[in-house]
Amino acid sequence: MFKSVLVLVAAASASSIAIAQSPAASDWTLEVAPHGCVVHAASPSGTVVSIWGFAGEDSLSFLVQNKSWNSFDDGARYDIKVAFDDKRAWPMQAVARRNIDHDGPGLTFAVSPAEDGGGASFLNQFAAAHGMLITRNNQVERVALGNSQLALTGLAKCLKQVWAANAPAAGESDAREEIVTASAAETI
């Protein structure tokens, strides 16, 4: 099951992450670590959207970053709404992070595909969307999305492969080391 990941973890060695360009989705990049995967894309406005998960966790984490977002307090929780193609707005509680990487400050939130109340519906709308609007009191950002369905499919396949490669042998515990990465959107 995917556990909710609301905080970025820091400091993995660069050699522990392999990067592969998703052949079918040129606007999204897929990164693979020993126990997890991330897809990310940048919009022309400078906003970076990253989605990651760890094999066996119960949620996918979203991170939306932009260098111009300087008004967020690090670690503070913000009530936001996320809408796709001007459809239903999904209320989320996001955590602000200021010092992530060169892509700027960001907001992170988790979505569980199995969650009652629409986790699967949220991901379905994301996969079909051409754009994402994030609001907090006033508009924060409108992000163009392309090939989101292929990005989520690539992420799911990656997590399945990572999970299979790291499944404990019979009688062993599933004590996986934490995956740490300086940023879900950083290229190495």
Residue pairs with C-beta under 8 A, 6 or more apart in sequence:
1 56
1 57
1 58
2 53
2 54
2 56
2 57
2 58
2 59
2 60
2 112
2 113
3 54
3 57
3 58
3 59
4 57
4 58
4 59
4 61
4 110
4 112
5 52
5 53
5 54
5 57
5 59
5 61
5 110
6 61
6 95
6 108
6 109
6 110
7 95
7 97
7 108
8 63
8 97
8 100
8 108
8 181
8 183
8 184
9 178
9 179
9 180
9 181
10 180
10 181
10 182
11 180
11 182
12 33
12 179
12 180
12 181
12 182
14 188
16 33
16 34
17 31
17 32
17 33
17 181
17 188
18 31
18 32
18 33
19 29
19 30
19 31
19 32
19 187
19 188
20 30
20 31
20 32
21 29
21 30
22 28
22 29
22 30
22 39
22 150
22 151
22 154
24 147
24 150
24 154
25 146
25 147
25 150
25 151
25 154
26 147
27 41
27 146
27 147
28 39
28 40
28 41
28 147
28 148
28 150
28 151
28 154
29 39
29 40
29 41
29 187
30 37
30 38
30 39
30 151
30 154
30 155
30 158
31 37
31 38
31 39
31 40
31 184
31 187
32 158
32 162
33 162
33 179
33 181
34 162
34 166
34 177
34 179
35 54
35 55
35 162
35 166
35 176
35 177
35 179
36 52
36 53
36 54
36 55
36 159
36 162
36 179
37 52
37 53
37 155
37 158
37 159
37 162
38 50
38 51
38 52
38 53
38 155
38 181
38 184
38 185
39 50
39 51
39 52
39 151
39 152
39 154
39 155
40 48
40 49
40 50
40 51
40 184
40 185
41 48
41 49
41 145
41 146
41 151
42 48
42 49
42 103
42 185
43 49
43 143
43 144
44 144
45 66
45 141
45 142
45 143
46 66
46 67
46 68
46 104
47 64
47 65
47 66
47 141
47 143
48 63
48 64
48 65
48 66
48 103
48 104
48 106
48 185
49 62
49 63
49 64
49 132
49 143
49 145
50 62
50 63
50 64
50 65
50 183
50 184
50 185
51 60
51 61
51 62
51 63
51 151
51 152
51 155
52 60
52 61
52 63
52 155
52 184
53 59
53 60
53 61
53 155
53 159
54 159
54 176
54 179
55 159
55 160
55 162
55 163
55 166
56 163
56 174
56 176
58 112
58 114
59 110
59 111
59 112
59 113
59 115
59 119
60 110
60 111
60 112
60 113
60 123
60 155
61 108
61 109
61 110
61 111
61 184
62 108
62 109
62 110
62 111
63 97
63 100
63 106
63 107
63 108
63 184
63 185
64 106
64 107
64 108
64 134
64 141
64 143
65 100
65 101
65 103
65 104
65 105
65 106
65 185
66 103
66 104
66 105
66 106
66 141
67 103
67 104
67 105
68 104
69 104
69 105
69 106
69 107
69 140
70 105
72 78
72 96
72 98
72 105
72 107
73 96
73 98
74 96
74 97
74 98
74 99
75 95
75 96
75 97
76 95
76 96
77 93
77 94
77 95
77 96
78 93
78 94
78 95
78 96
78 107
78 136
79 91
79 92
79 93
79 94
79 136
80 91
80 92
80 93
80 94
80 107
80 109
80 134
80 135
80 136
80 140
81 89
81 90
81 91
81 92
81 134
81 135
81 136
82 89
82 90
82 92
82 109
82 122
82 132
82 133
82 134
83 89
83 90
83 132
83 133
83 135
84 125
84 126
84 128
84 129
84 131
84 132
84 133
84 145
85 125
85 128
85 129
85 130
85 131
86 133
87 125
88 125
89 133
89 135
90 118
90 122
90 125
92 109
92 111
93 109
94 107
94 108
94 109
95 107
95 108
95 109
96 105
96 106
96 107
97 105
97 106
97 107
97 108
98 105
99 105
100 106
100 183
100 185
101 182
101 183
101 185
101 186
102 186
103 183
103 185
103 186
107 134
107 140
111 119
111 122
111 123
112 119
113 119
113 120
113 123
114 120
123 152
126 132
126 145
126 148
126 152
127 148
127 149
127 152
128 148
128 149
129 145
129 148
130 144
130 145
130 146
131 142
131 143
131 144
131 145
132 142
132 143
132 145
133 139
133 141
133 142
133 143
134 140
134 141
134 142
134 143
166 176
167 174
168 174
